[in-house]
Amino acid sequence: MERKFRVVIVVVGLIFVFIIVSQINNLFYNKTSKKYVEKTYNMELKTSYKHGKSYIFSGIENNTNKKIHVIHLFDFGEYTVYEDEGINKLQAIRIAEDANIDVDSILLIFKYPYDEPNDIKDCLYWVFNRKDGEDQPDTIYISFKDGIINEKANF
């Protein structure tokens, strides 16, 4: 009888742990829905990108008409970065063109690992795919914070 009771307690405990973990997971994924982001950050969403368990949403804030990036990191939380706090998309394209890089596509990505005391802008990069050259690297990284070109993913 005691053994059955212990087994029941363990099974019930495991079920509660599973429910709690599922709820925590659901809280994160509910916050990464497009409707949630538009409503919470009062913005018109233009693009969204998933990178692992992290998301980057980009759009225009309704009150200020500023371009904004909302970053949801599964392990660290939510961050907002305005495009005028760093190199914007057009500036990144011009930096690439000035370096004779023929750009095919561009995307803002987040670099791992992120140590929380650091500035989130240190971890953001504009990523380009080249149109040209077989002897050139396919992907170029331009730092969001300072516009420095990295031809390797050395992070």
C-alpha positions as semicolon CSV with decimal commas, in nm:
position;residue;x (nm);y (nm);z (nm)
1;M;0,000;0,000;0,000
2;E;0,281;0,243;0,088
3;R;0,458;0,163;-0,237
4;K;0,146;0,241;-0,444
5;F;0,104;0,566;-0,254
6;R;0,465;0,668;-0,329
7;V;0,426;0,582;-0,696
8;V;0,107;0,789;-0,715
9;I;0,280;1,084;-0,542
10;V;0,575;1,064;-0,785
11;V;0,346;1,045;-1,089
12;V;0,133;1,337;-0,968
13;G;0,450;1,537;-0,898
14;L;0,583;1,469;-1,248
15;I;0,252;1,576;-1,399
16;F;0,265;1,905;-1,206
17;V;0,625;1,966;-1,316
18;F;0,526;1,900;-1,679
19;I;0,231;2,140;-1,651
20;I;0,447;2,414;-1,497
21;V;0,718;2,378;-1,763
22;S;0,453;2,384;-2,036
23;Q;0,299;2,702;-1,893
24;I;0,638;2,876;-1,878
25;N;0,706;2,773;-2,237
26;N;0,361;2,899;-2,344
27;L;0,421;3,236;-2,176
28;F;0,732;3,286;-2,388
29;Y;0,574;3,174;-2,715
30;N;0,261;3,383;-2,655
31;K;0,491;3,686;-2,625
32;T;0,644;3,603;-2,962
33;S;0,317;3,616;-3,154
34;K;0,290;3,899;-3,404
35;K;-0,037;4,029;-3,256
36;Y;0,113;4,040;-2,905
37;V;0,417;4,236;-3,027
38;E;0,208;4,484;-3,227
39;K;-0,026;4,549;-2,934
40;T;0,232;4,556;-2,654
41;Y;0,485;4,775;-2,833
42;N;0,224;4,985;-3,017
43;M;0,389;4,923;-3,351
44;E;0,315;4,829;-3,709
45;L;0,506;4,507;-3,766
46;K;0,702;4,490;-4,093
47;T;0,920;4,179;-4,052
48;S;0,986;3,902;-3,806
49;Y;1,268;3,652;-3,792
50;K;1,320;3,343;-3,577
51;H;1,674;3,241;-3,484
52;G;1,672;2,929;-3,268
53;K;1,441;3,007;-2,976
54;S;1,491;3,380;-3,021
55;Y;1,288;3,623;-3,230
56;I;1,352;3,964;-3,381
57;F;1,051;4,174;-3,479
58;S;1,100;4,493;-3,678
59;G;0,851;4,765;-3,753
60;I;0,748;5,124;-3,699
61;E;0,633;5,255;-3,363
62;N;0,290;5,416;-3,400
63;N;0,346;5,714;-3,167
64;T;0,688;5,827;-3,289
65;N;0,712;5,676;-3,640
66;K;1,060;5,550;-3,544
67;K;1,187;5,217;-3,669
68;I;1,204;4,973;-3,380
69;H;1,338;4,621;-3,329
70;V;1,186;4,404;-3,055
71;I;1,412;4,118;-2,955
72;H;1,282;3,819;-2,757
73;L;1,559;3,601;-2,618
74;F;1,438;3,276;-2,468
75;D;1,698;3,277;-2,191
76;F;1,723;3,651;-2,119
77;G;1,394;3,831;-2,185
78;E;1,272;4,111;-2,410
79;Y;1,465;4,408;-2,544
80;T;1,378;4,702;-2,766
81;V;1,628;4,880;-2,987
82;Y;1,546;5,180;-3,202
83;E;1,716;5,180;-3,539
84;D;1,858;5,528;-3,481
85;E;2,060;5,387;-3,188
86;G;2,293;5,218;-3,434
87;I;2,351;5,158;-3,803
88;N;2,019;5,138;-3,984
89;K;1,943;4,910;-4,277
90;L;2,009;5,174;-4,545
91;Q;2,338;5,277;-4,384
92;A;2,443;4,910;-4,367
93;I;2,370;4,869;-4,739
94;R;2,576;5,181;-4,816
95;I;2,865;5,051;-4,603
96;A;2,855;4,727;-4,801
97;E;2,839;4,911;-5,135
98;D;3,132;5,135;-5,034
99;A;3,330;4,816;-4,971
100;N;3,233;4,689;-5,322
101;I;3,004;4,422;-5,183
102;D;2,713;4,342;-5,413
103;V;2,431;4,272;-5,168
104;D;2,162;4,015;-5,240
105;S;1,966;4,017;-4,913
106;I;1,991;4,170;-4,567
107;L;1,870;4,064;-4,225
108;L;1,923;4,183;-3,866
109;I;2,039;3,895;-3,644
110;F;2,134;3,842;-3,283
111;K;2,474;3,695;-3,195
112;Y;2,513;3,432;-2,922
113;P;2,640;3,404;-2,652
114;Y;2,500;3,708;-2,478
115;D;2,625;3,798;-2,130
116;E;2,342;3,997;-1,979
117;P;2,538;4,296;-1,842
118;N;2,652;4,376;-2,197
119;D;2,463;4,617;-2,418
120;I;2,223;4,426;-2,642
121;K;2,335;4,642;-2,936
122;D;2,681;4,480;-2,913
123;C;2,518;4,154;-3,018
124;L;2,320;4,275;-3,322
125;Y;2,451;4,241;-3,677
126;W;2,320;4,316;-4,023
127;V;2,383;4,002;-4,227
128;F;2,423;4,018;-4,604
129;N;2,432;3,748;-4,865
130;R;2,648;3,832;-5,163
131;K;2,532;3,826;-5,522
132;D;2,884;3,819;-5,655
133;G;3,209;3,630;-5,648
134;E;3,279;3,265;-5,595
135;D;3,613;3,356;-5,437
136;Q;3,441;3,581;-5,181
137;P;3,274;3,476;-4,855
138;D;2,900;3,425;-4,907
139;T;2,796;3,608;-4,591
140;I;2,902;3,946;-4,456
141;Y;2,830;4,074;-4,104
142;I;2,805;4,446;-4,030
143;S;2,790;4,550;-3,666
144;F;2,466;4,729;-3,575
145;K;2,648;4,936;-3,315
146;D;2,944;5,070;-3,514
147;G;2,914;4,957;-3,878
148;I;3,233;4,748;-3,881
149;I;3,236;4,478;-4,150
150;N;3,319;4,121;-4,047
151;E;3,356;3,870;-4,327
152;K;3,363;3,578;-4,086
153;A;3,124;3,473;-3,817
154;N;3,392;3,498;-3,551
155;F;3,140;3,487;-3,275
